[in-house]
Amino acid sequence: MRDFNIGNPGGFNAVMTYGLPIGLSVIFIDIMKGFIPIALIDWSFSNYIGVDTIWYQLAVILGPALCVLGHNHSPFLGFRGGRGSAVFIGTLFWVNPLVLIIHFLPFGLFIGVFKVPTRVSTVLSAIFYIPAALFMPIAPLYSAHMLTTLAFPQANPFLFLLPFLIALGLFLAILPRHIPSLLAAIRGEEWTLKISEGQKFTEKFETEKEFVSKEEEN
């Protein structure tokens, strides 16, 4: 995948390069990179260690951010990787799906109405979902920990800052890989991917701009 289209090994490039069956599988795996670690951290601390400790607070903030950094700057790929969007989605899906929805609403608005490039919209949507996370408890409704938190608020008010700090940490983790996109958008060089129009490239890449052929796949 690093030889084609946007040149990174993430899920969206897999869709463009190999098509939906392979691409969606890669996206699902990338989402699990974010979902499983934060779920395990939250579950293990909630059941065995306690959520009112500094270790829990550090784990749920740094753990997801490090998942994104590991995806975006993989040591196995020369510290180059994807842009962390799917890992970001997986993490927020556990933290609280409402935070994720608040991310996608302005994201869709920027793309559909204002025609803002896709990757730039990812950055701009942070204006909405990061402050919104201040008002939401960690973990979605299917988490027993969240239900307990709502029914019996913790004595430590810092716990209610955790979703905000997680969202902020995730944003800071994905931002470095999006800075080139912001600069490309300023120059008028960006790429878009729309189901109705296919892929359009105005950004200059060093990779091929075509689907991998069946011979190359085999």
FENKA-V899802 format. One record per residue. N is the residue number from 1. RES is the residue in one small letter. PSI is psi in radians with two decimals (999 if undefined). BURIAL is b if it has 9 or more other ideal C-beta (glycine too) atoms within 8 Angstrom, else e. Layout:
# FENKA-V899802
[[N | RES | PSI | BURIAL] [N | RES | PSI | BURIAL]]
This chain:
# FENKA-V899802
[[1 | m | -0.44 | b] [2 | r | -0.13 | b] [3 | d | -0.02 | e] [4 | f | 2.61 | b] [5 | n | -2.12 | b] [6 | i | -0.09 | b] [7 | g | 0.37 | b] [8 | n | 2.79 | b] [9 | p | 0.31 | b] [10 | g | 3.06 | b] [11 | g | -0.68 | b] [12 | f | -0.61 | b] [13 | n | -0.53 | b] [14 | a | -0.66 | b] [15 | v | -0.82 | b] [16 | m | -0.61 | b] [17 | t | -0.76 | b] [18 | y | -0.13 | b] [19 | g | 3.09 | e] [20 | l | -0.78 | e] [21 | p | -0.87 | e] [22 | i | -0.74 | b] [23 | g | -0.78 | b] [24 | l | -0.56 | b] [25 | s | -0.75 | b] [26 | v | -0.73 | b] [27 | i | -0.75 | b] [28 | f | -0.78 | b] [29 | i | -0.73 | b] [30 | d | -0.68 | b] [31 | i | -0.71 | b] [32 | m | -0.45 | b] [33 | k | -0.55 | b] [34 | g | -0.67 | b] [35 | f | -0.84 | b] [36 | i | -0.82 | b] [37 | p | -0.82 | b] [38 | i | -0.59 | b] [39 | a | -0.76 | b] [40 | l | -0.70 | e] [41 | i | -0.89 | b] [42 | d | -0.76 | b] [43 | w | -0.80 | b] [44 | s | -0.75 | b] [45 | f | -0.69 | b] [46 | s | -0.61 | b] [47 | n | -0.44 | e] [48 | y | -0.45 | e] [49 | i | -0.75 | e] [50 | g | 2.47 | e] [51 | v | 0.00 | b] [52 | d | 0.43 | e] [53 | t | 2.74 | b] [54 | i | -0.48 | e] [55 | w | -0.67 | e] [56 | y | -0.78 | b] [57 | q | -0.75 | b] [58 | l | -0.69 | e] [59 | a | -0.76 | b] [60 | v | -0.31 | b] [61 | i | -0.88 | b] [62 | l | -0.58 | b] [63 | g | -0.98 | b] [64 | p | -0.70 | b] [65 | a | -0.68 | b] [66 | l | -0.54 | b] [67 | c | -0.77 | b] [68 | v | -0.77 | b] [69 | l | -0.69 | b] [70 | g | -0.59 | b] [71 | h | -0.74 | b] [72 | n | -0.47 | b] [73 | h | 1.01 | b] [74 | s | 2.22 | b] [75 | p | -0.31 | e] [76 | f | -0.19 | e] [77 | l | 0.56 | b] [78 | g | 0.53 | e] [79 | f | 0.52 | e] [80 | r | 2.49 | e] [81 | g | -2.53 | b] [82 | g | -2.80 | b] [83 | r | 0.10 | b] [84 | g | 0.09 | b] [85 | s | -0.77 | b] [86 | a | -0.67 | b] [87 | v | -0.72 | b] [88 | f | -0.80 | b] [89 | i | -0.79 | b] [90 | g | -0.71 | b] [91 | t | -0.85 | b] [92 | l | -0.46 | b] [93 | f | -0.55 | b] [94 | w | -0.75 | b] [95 | v | -0.89 | b] [96 | n | 2.04 | b] [97 | p | -0.44 | e] [98 | l | -0.62 | e] [99 | v | -0.71 | b] [100 | l | -0.71 | b] [101 | i | -0.73 | e] [102 | i | -0.43 | b] [103 | h | -0.78 | b] [104 | f | -0.50 | b] [105 | l | -0.96 | b] [106 | p | -0.54 | b] [107 | f | -0.84 | b] [108 | g | -0.63 | e] [109 | l | -0.76 | b] [110 | f | -0.75 | b] [111 | i | -0.86 | b] [112 | g | -0.67 | e] [113 | v | -0.82 | e] [114 | f | -0.06 | e] [115 | k | 0.62 | e] [116 | v | 2.41 | e] [117 | p | 2.61 | b] [118 | t | -0.90 | b] [119 | r | -0.51 | b] [120 | v | -0.66 | b] [121 | s | -0.60 | b] [122 | t | -0.73 | b] [123 | v | -0.77 | b] [124 | l | -0.53 | b] [125 | s | -0.27 | b] [126 | a | -0.42 | b] [127 | i | -0.45 | e] [128 | f | -0.85 | b] [129 | y | -0.50 | b] [130 | i | -0.87 | b] [131 | p | -0.63 | e] [132 | a | -0.55 | b] [133 | a | -0.32 | b] [134 | l | -0.46 | b] [135 | f | 0.29 | e] [136 | m | 2.36 | b] [137 | p | 2.75 | b] [138 | i | 2.54 | b] [139 | a | 2.44 | b] [140 | p | 3.12 | b] [141 | l | -0.37 | e] [142 | y | 0.11 | e] [143 | s | 2.19 | b] [144 | a | -0.53 | e] [145 | h | -0.70 | b] [146 | m | -0.75 | b] [147 | l | -0.67 | b] [148 | t | -0.71 | b] [149 | t | -0.70 | b] [150 | l | -0.68 | e] [151 | a | -0.64 | e] [152 | f | 1.46 | e] [153 | p | 2.41 | e] [154 | q | 2.65 | b] [155 | a | -0.46 | e] [156 | n | 1.87 | e] [157 | p | -0.30 | e] [158 | f | -0.45 | e] [159 | l | -0.53 | b] [160 | f | -0.14 | b] [161 | l | -0.23 | b] [162 | l | -0.80 | b] [163 | p | -0.68 | b] [164 | f | -0.79 | b] [165 | l | -0.60 | b] [166 | i | -0.83 | b] [167 | a | -0.71 | b] [168 | l | -0.76 | b] [169 | g | -0.72 | b] [170 | l | -0.74 | b] [171 | f | -0.79 | b] [172 | l | -0.52 | e] [173 | a | -0.65 | b] [174 | i | -0.31 | b] [175 | l | -0.78 | b] [176 | p | -0.64 | e] [177 | r | -0.19 | b] [178 | h | -0.22 | b] [179 | i | -0.78 | e] [180 | p | -0.58 | e] [181 | s | -0.70 | b] [182 | l | -0.73 | b] [183 | l | -0.67 | e] [184 | a | -0.67 | b] [185 | a | -0.67 | b] [186 | i | -0.63 | e] [187 | r | -0.09 | e] [188 | g | 0.36 | e] [189 | e | 1.83 | e] [190 | e | 2.96 | b] [191 | w | 2.64 | b] [192 | t | 2.74 | b] [193 | l | 1.90 | b] [194 | k | 2.41 | e] [195 | i | -0.67 | e] [196 | s | -0.45 | e] [197 | e | -0.16 | e] [198 | g | -2.87 | e] [199 | q | 2.40 | b] [200 | k | 2.27 | b] [201 | f | 2.22 | e] [202 | t | -0.26 | e] [203 | e | 2.53 | e] [204 | k | 2.04 | e] [205 | f | 2.80 | b] [206 | e | 0.10 | e] [207 | t | 2.93 | b] [208 | e | 2.59 | e] [209 | k | 1.04 | e] [210 | e | 2.86 | e] [211 | f | 2.60 | e] [212 | v | 2.36 | e] [213 | s | 2.84 | e] [214 | k | -0.62 | e] [215 | e | -0.70 | e] [216 | e | -0.59 | e] [217 | e | -0.67 | e] [218 | n | 999 | e]]
